Amino acid sequence: SITLKHGAHRLGKRTDKQMQTWRNYGLGQFIHWGVYAIPGGHWEGKYYPGAAEWIRSWKEMPKEAYDNLYKQFNPEKFNARGWAKQAKEMGAKYVIITTKHHDGFCLWPSKYTDYTIAKSPYKKDIIGQLVDAYDAEGIDVYLYFSIIDWNHPGYRSSLKTEADRKEYEDFKTFTRNQLVELLERYPSTKGLWFDGSWDKAWIEQAEFADELGRELREMIPGLIIGSRFRADENGNRHFDTNGDMMGDYEQGWERKIPETIEDIHGNDWDCVMTIPENQWGYHSDWKGHVKTSNELIEMLVKSVSLDGNFVLNFGPDGEGNIRPEETKLAAEIGAWMDVNKEVVYGCGYLDWKKQDWGYYTVNRETGKKYMVVFNMPVSGALRVKVPDNTRPDKAYLLEQPESDITIEEIHRNEYFVHYKPMTPVKKPFVIVIETTESDADEGHYQKAKT
Ligand SMILES: C[C@@H]1N[C@@H](C(=O)NCc2ccccc2)[C@H](O)[C@@H]1O
């Protein structure tokens, strides 16, 4: 590997308490809210086919019209306590809230621009209310911040002229000032979730961004910042020139989930996920497939089974309501979590061979092993392959600890866990499997000599 001044500053996972807490969250909530919720994916009767929070970039949206929408922003139904309560009931352990999206509108009364909530009819600090409400529910707060800022005069996606560079210096100072301001105003913040950092102009700022990250981490010791924040001096993002991840966890899994444990390269990671295909901000007319709670629960469990966190996005409307579809899904996920949360919280990857019926998770403290079943085989026989010197002794339903499920040895290190549900299975369910580490006697199952 080569020497880098602005590459990864740490190899391997962070082992401090704050990061261990992050690693054990399992489930998070993303909130995308801003003036884009007012048009909600439509303008003058026309339907916007893109992501609602990008509507300003739509050729049919006059920029001046969009940039004056904040003068109508007055979400009378906004109730931060209600949002935080719903997130608690869903089982979210942390929340990531958009402070400023690509359009540059600030949901907090920033003193570095007039394009903020303070200048809207609503006036009050939305970020402050949300931080207090989620803190009160015991849900850790992380702040989303977009480097892209279409409202700031100094913002550039690329630096072509000396004039660009001069303007961009003001933008860099403004960006730094806003981030320092956010951490000063909301010191209970546990981390920053950066977005909009793919522009060439920002990628050239390796030294500035590295120094800014250092300054922010000094303000809040243990602050957690992901891999999407900065590039190294060769323009490499997420992973530096040596292939080492920059930041505390990988932020590449946007609307996608790794397939195997090899895909995560030993790093912490989060998957941020939309309920429709690709809408983060409020769009009044979702098109295409809207994910069911079974799908979302599978994504959550798959993420945990591969040592990641799953962060589900909510896009409140222009009045401050969380839409009925999201409320229903939050309740269905919460009902499942009420019964099964122990397979998520504090759990991670178990190095047993993945089977078709679903996913294994293991509690990192206790070693308790879970089979989370999504696909019941017609035989009722759930195949389990164990490592050498491991013998499964007992299996029972998490929901009915007195249930004694038969385990049949079928090959060396291979078993069937026989389970025939009494009633039709409608939701994923969990079998706890207990093992003994033993020197397996070959018994009936000898490896063939070939
Ligand atoms: C978390 C999401 N990230 C923002 C985003 O723009 N993502 C990736 C993307 C980048 C370039 C064109 C389309 C989409 C979305 O607007 C959400 O905030």
PDBQT file of the ligand as one rigid body, heavy atoms in Angstrom, charges set to zero:
ROOT
HETATM    1  C1  LIG A 501     -30.264   9.079   0.878  1.00  0.00    +0.000 C 
HETATM    2  C2  LIG A 501     -30.601   9.485  -0.526  1.00  0.00    +0.000 C 
HETATM    3  N1  LIG A 501     -29.464  10.067  -1.229  1.00  0.00    +0.000 N 
HETATM    4  C3  LIG A 501     -29.983  11.060  -2.171  1.00  0.00    +0.000 C 
HETATM    5  C4  LIG A 501     -29.444  10.808  -3.581  1.00  0.00    +0.000 C 
HETATM    6  O1  LIG A 501     -29.458  11.674  -4.366  1.00  0.00    +0.000 OA
HETATM    7  N2  LIG A 501     -28.947   9.600  -3.793  1.00  0.00    +0.000 N 
HETATM    8  C5  LIG A 501     -28.226   9.095  -4.918  1.00  0.00    +0.000 C 
HETATM    9  C6  LIG A 501     -28.383   9.703  -6.206  1.00  0.00    +0.000 A 
HETATM   10  C7  LIG A 501     -27.277  10.340  -6.762  1.00  0.00    +0.000 A 
HETATM   11  C8  LIG A 501     -27.381  10.910  -8.012  1.00  0.00    +0.000 A 
HETATM   12  C9  LIG A 501     -28.587  10.849  -8.706  1.00  0.00    +0.000 A 
HETATM   13  C10 LIG A 501     -29.698  10.216  -8.125  1.00  0.00    +0.000 A 
HETATM   14  C11 LIG A 501     -29.601   9.665  -6.874  1.00  0.00    +0.000 A 
HETATM   15  C12 LIG A 501     -31.486  10.954  -2.093  1.00  0.00    +0.000 C 
HETATM   16  O2  LIG A 501     -32.146  12.143  -2.441  1.00  0.00    +0.000 OA
HETATM   17  C13 LIG A 501     -31.662  10.562  -0.620  1.00  0.00    +0.000 C 
HETATM   18  O3  LIG A 501     -31.381  11.697   0.216  1.00  0.00    +0.000 OA
ENDROOT
TORSDOF 0
